[in-house]
Amino acid sequence: MAKTKIELKNVSFTYQPATPMEYQALSNINLKIADGSFTVLVGQTGSGKSTLVNLIDALIRPTSGQIIVNNRFLNSQTSKKEQENFRQNIGFVFQFPERQLFAQTVREDLEFGPRNLGWNQSKIDEAVIMALETVQLDPSVLNVSPFSLSGGQKRRTAIAGVLAMNPEVLILDEPAVGLDSLSIKQLLNILTKLNQRGVTIIMITHYLEMITSLVTQIVALHNGKITFDGSPQDFFKSKSLLKKSKLLAPKSIQISQEIGLNGLPLSIDELSIELIKQLKNGGSANE
């Protein structure tokens, strides 16, 4: 059994407490995320997904309860300095991360995070090159302005800036929004390599179709509470969960259900394999 990388114990969070604008975004959350897993958070707008990842990254402190990441603890009494230490080894790729590009060259942008961590130049250079390789960008872009790159290249440059700090946990908030099909495919290749390398990935997305074969855990939230925590297969079995999360099952599952195929193939490739098995056995999908 994989060891736990992240754990939330009875975590609640309230925005603007003791004011007329008080709003409880999360209520009594208990959650474990395994080391090296690929977890997807789903739910309607306002369900608490963004608040949850902001807590994991220590951008905010829980109103009550405790969060444990890499044996570091975060609660309502955690100091600002301890918050900074807590988020070491956690990378956060915000929605439209390219909007956070700011430097005159790609090199300056990628070096910014590692330099703030106090790394020496040799270690920074090594981290920058590795980050570029991971996001499939040529080192020739280092000396150009990030604003001269294409949309997909900007997104990958912004992700490389996070990866240059060598995070053990990577959080992504709707990373596929605004990307064309080629850029989405490149993004998936990046995430696949990172996950295979042992990076624990947490993603907020409505684009489940593109990542179902990678995901090991789906966590659904509704009105600040967890309504499901389990495997993709179990999640897609439940039409009520899909409806509540305003999601559709992957096309591979929809097709398999329409033709009466057993099982829940999470990708078109898996569906093809199942169909080939049926044909080789000389049977039909309905048998």
C-alpha positions in Angstrom: 0.0 0.0 0.0 1.4 3.4 -1.0 2.2 5.7 1.9 0.1 8.8 2.5 1.6 12.0 1.1 -1.2 14.4 2.1 -3.7 14.2 4.8 -6.5 16.5 5.9 -8.1 15.9 9.3 -11.5 17.5 10.1 -10.6 20.5 8.0 -13.0 23.4 7.8 -12.6 26.9 6.3 -14.7 30.0 6.6 -14.2 33.1 4.6 -14.7 36.4 6.4 -15.7 34.9 9.8 -17.7 37.0 12.3 -18.8 39.4 9.5 -22.1 39.7 7.5 -20.2 38.2 4.6 -19.3 35.0 6.5 -19.2 31.9 4.2 -18.2 28.4 5.1 -16.4 27.0 2.0 -15.4 23.6 3.5 -16.9 21.6 6.3 -15.1 18.8 8.2 -13.0 17.5 5.3 -11.1 14.2 5.9 -9.0 13.1 3.0 -5.9 11.1 2.3 -3.9 11.4 -1.0 -1.2 8.7 -1.6 2.4 9.4 -2.5 2.8 9.3 -6.3 -1.0 9.3 -7.0 -2.9 11.3 -9.6 -5.9 12.8 -7.9 -8.7 14.8 -9.6 -11.0 17.2 -7.8 -14.5 17.6 -9.4 -17.6 19.6 -8.5 -19.7 22.5 -9.5 -18.5 26.1 -9.1 -18.5 27.0 -5.4 -18.2 23.4 -4.3 -14.9 24.1 -2.4 -12.3 22.7 -4.9 -10.2 25.9 -5.1 -10.3 26.4 -1.3 -9.1 22.9 -0.8 -6.1 23.2 -3.0 -5.3 26.7 -1.6 -5.2 25.0 1.8 -2.9 22.2 0.6 -0.5 24.8 -0.8 -0.7 26.8 2.5 -1.9 29.9 0.7 -4.6 30.0 3.5 -4.8 28.4 6.9 -7.7 26.2 7.9 -10.3 27.7 10.3 -10.2 24.4 12.1 -8.6 21.0 11.7 -5.1 20.1 10.5 -3.3 19.4 7.2 -0.2 17.3 7.0 2.1 17.3 3.9 5.6 15.8 4.0 5.4 15.6 7.8 4.8 19.3 8.0 1.6 20.5 9.8 -0.7 23.4 9.0 -3.5 24.6 11.3 -5.2 27.8 12.4 -2.2 28.7 14.6 0.5 28.2 12.0 2.8 31.2 11.6 3.5 33.0 8.3 7.1 31.6 8.4 5.8 28.1 9.0 3.3 28.5 6.1 6.3 29.3 3.8 8.1 26.3 5.0 5.0 24.1 4.6 4.7 24.8 0.9 8.3 23.8 0.1 8.2 21.0 -2.4 4.7 21.9 -3.5 4.2 23.5 -6.9 1.0 25.3 -8.0 0.0 25.9 -11.6 -2.8 28.4 -11.5 -5.5 28.7 -14.2 -4.0 30.6 -17.2 -0.5 30.5 -15.6 1.0 32.3 -18.6 -0.5 35.5 -17.2 2.0 35.2 -14.4 5.0 35.5 -16.8 6.8 38.7 -16.1 10.5 38.6 -16.9 12.3 39.9 -20.0 13.6 36.4 -20.9 12.4 32.9 -20.3 15.6 32.2 -18.4 14.9 34.9 -15.9 11.4 33.6 -15.4 12.5 30.0 -14.8 15.3 31.1 -12.5 13.1 33.2 -10.3 11.7 30.5 -8.1 14.9 28.5 -7.5 16.8 31.7 -6.8 14.3 32.7 -4.1 14.9 29.2 -2.6 18.6 30.2 -2.2 20.0 27.7 -4.7 23.5 28.2 -6.2 23.8 29.0 -9.9 24.9 25.5 -10.8 21.9 23.9 -9.2 19.6 26.5 -10.8 21.0 25.9 -14.3 20.5 22.1 -13.9 16.9 22.6 -12.7 16.1 25.0 -15.5 17.3 22.6 -18.2 15.5 19.7 -16.7 12.3 21.7 -16.5 12.6 22.7 -20.1 13.1 19.0 -21.1 10.1 18.0 -19.1 7.8 20.5 -20.9 9.3 19.7 -24.3 10.8 23.2 -24.9 14.2 23.7 -26.6 16.9 25.5 -24.6 17.0 28.1 -27.4 14.0 29.8 -25.9 15.9 30.7 -22.8 17.1 34.0 -24.2 13.9 35.1 -25.8 11.0 37.0 -24.3 8.3 34.7 -22.9 5.7 37.1 -24.5 6.9 36.3 -28.0 6.0 32.6 -27.6 2.9 30.9 -28.9 0.0 30.4 -26.5 0.9 26.7 -25.9 4.6 27.6 -25.4 3.7 30.3 -22.9 1.6 27.8 -20.9 4.5 25.3 -20.9 7.0 28.0 -19.9 4.9 28.9 -17.0 4.6 25.2 -15.9 8.4 24.9 -16.4 8.8 27.8 -13.9 7.0 25.7 -11.3 8.8 22.5 -12.2 12.2 24.2 -11.9 11.7 24.2 -8.1 11.5 20.4 -8.2 8.2 19.9 -6.4 7.2 16.6 -5.0 3.5 17.6 -5.2 2.1 19.5 -8.2 -1.3 21.2 -8.1 -3.0 22.3 -11.3 -6.2 24.4 -11.6 -8.0 23.7 -14.9 -4.7 23.5 -16.8 -6.3 22.7 -20.2 -8.6 25.8 -20.3 -8.0 27.7 -23.5 -5.6 25.2 -25.1 -6.0 23.6 -28.5 -6.0 19.8 -29.0 -2.3 19.7 -29.7 -1.4 21.7 -26.6 -3.6 19.5 -24.5 -1.9 16.4 -25.8 1.5 18.0 -25.0 0.2 18.8 -21.5 -0.9 15.2 -21.0 2.6 14.0 -22.0 4.1 16.3 -19.4 1.8 15.1 -16.6 2.3 11.5 -17.5 6.1 11.8 -17.3 5.9 13.7 -14.0 3.6 11.2 -12.4 5.8 8.3 -13.6 8.7 10.1 -12.0 6.9 9.9 -8.7 5.4 13.4 -8.5 2.0 13.5 -6.7 -0.4 15.3 -8.9 -3.7 17.0 -7.8 -5.8 18.6 -10.6 -9.0 20.5 -10.7 -10.6 19.9 -14.1 -13.8 19.5 -16.0 -11.9 17.8 -18.8 -12.1 14.3 -17.4 -12.2 12.8 -20.9 -8.5 13.6 -21.5 -7.1 12.2 -18.2 -9.2 9.2 -17.2 -6.5 6.7 -18.0 -4.0 8.6 -15.7 -6.2 9.2 -12.7 -6.0 7.0 -9.6 -8.4 8.9 -7.3 -11.4 11.1 -7.9 -12.7 13.4 -5.1 -16.0 15.0 -5.7 -17.1 18.0 -3.6 -20.6 19.5 -3.2 -21.4 22.5 -0.9 -18.1 22.2 0.8 -18.3 18.5 1.6 -16.8 15.4 0.0 -19.5 13.4 -1.7 -17.2 10.8 -3.2 -13.6 9.6 -2.7 -12.5 6.6 -4.7 -11.5 5.1 -8.0 -12.5 6.5 -11.5 -14.4 3.3 -12.2 -16.6 3.6 -9.1 -17.2 7.3 -9.8 -18.3 6.7 -13.4 -20.7 3.9 -12.2 -22.8 6.5 -10.5 -25.1 8.6 -12.7 -26.2 10.6 -9.7 -22.6 11.6 -8.9 -22.0 12.6 -12.5 -25.2 14.7 -12.6 -24.4 16.4 -9.3 -20.9 17.2 -10.6 -22.2 18.3 -14.0 -20.0 15.8 -15.8 -20.4 13.2 -18.5 -18.7 9.8 -18.4 -15.9 9.4 -21.0 -17.0 8.5 -24.5 -15.4 5.1 -24.1 -17.7 4.3 -21.2 -20.8 5.8 -23.0 -20.1 3.6 -26.0 -19.5 0.5 -24.0 -22.8 1.0 -22.1 -24.7 1.6 -25.4 -23.5 -1.6 -26.9 -23.8 -3.6 -23.7 -20.1 -4.2 -23.1 -19.1 -5.4 -19.7 -16.6 -3.3 -17.7 -15.8 0.4 -17.7 -13.1 1.2 -20.2 -11.5 4.6 -19.3 -10.2 5.3 -22.7 -10.8 4.5 -26.4 -7.7 2.3 -26.3 -9.2 0.3 -23.4 -12.5 0.1 -25.3 -10.7 -1.2 -28.4 -8.9 -3.9 -26.4 -12.2 -5.1 -24.9 -13.9 -5.2 -28.3 -11.0 -7.2 -29.8 -11.2 -9.7 -26.9 -15.0 -10.1 -27.6 -14.3 -10.7 -31.3 -11.5 -13.2 -30.6 -13.8 -15.1 -28.3 -16.4 -15.2 -31.0 -19.0 -13.5 -28.8 -21.0 -10.4 -29.0 -20.9 -7.5 -26.6 -24.3 -8.4 -25.2 -23.4 -12.0 -24.3 
